[in-house]
């Protein structure tokens, strides 16, 4: 039999509303937020820009093509 302190500790860990065998703690990932979407878009853009920069550094024809589009 549990004493009062042990019962309090169990009550604090979960409110008892969870089904048996489930602590009531969600293990599901948090929902995707707008900030996550923006971070992913920014990461993709940075990776693309870095790849383009590398190509321009290594390939003179590619650099000229990019320069024509920009200027």
C-alpha positions in Angstrom: 0.0 0.0 0.0 1.2 3.5 -0.8 1.7 6.2 1.8 0.4 9.7 1.3 3.7 11.1 -0.2 3.9 8.3 -2.8 0.3 8.9 -3.8 1.0 12.6 -4.2 4.0 11.9 -6.4 1.9 9.6 -8.6 -0.9 12.2 -8.8 1.6 14.9 -9.8 3.0 12.7 -12.6 -0.3 12.3 -14.2 -3.9 13.4 -13.4 -5.3 9.9 -13.8 -7.3 10.7 -16.9 -4.9 8.8 -19.2 -5.9 5.2 -20.2 -4.1 2.4 -18.4 -0.6 1.9 -19.6 -0.4 5.5 -20.9 1.2 8.1 -18.7 -0.7 10.9 -20.4 2.5 12.4 -21.9 2.1 13.0 -25.6 5.0 11.6 -27.7 3.6 13.1 -30.9 5.7 15.7 -32.6 4.6 19.3 -32.3 2.5 20.6 -35.2 4.4 22.3 -38.0 4.3 26.1 -37.5 4.7 29.0 -39.9 8.1 29.6 -38.4 9.2 26.0 -39.3 8.0 26.5 -42.9 9.8 29.8 -43.2 13.0 28.2 -41.8 12.8 25.3 -44.3 12.3 27.8 -47.1 15.3 29.9 -46.0 17.4 26.8 -45.7 16.5 25.7 -49.2 17.3 29.2 -50.6 20.6 29.3 -48.9 21.6 25.9 -50.1 20.6 26.9 -53.7 22.6 30.2 -53.5 25.7 28.4 -52.2 25.5 25.8 -55.0 25.1 28.6 -57.6 28.1 30.4 -56.1 30.2 27.2 -56.2 29.2 26.7 -59.9 30.1 30.2 -60.8 33.5 29.9 -59.1 34.3 26.7 -61.0 32.7 27.3 -64.4 33.3 30.5 -66.3 30.5 29.9 -68.8 28.0 29.5 -66.0 29.3 32.7 -64.4 28.7 34.6 -67.7 25.2 33.1 -68.0 24.3 34.3 -64.5 25.9 37.7 -65.1 23.8 38.1 -68.3 20.6 37.4 -66.3 21.5 39.8 -63.6 22.8 42.7 -65.7 
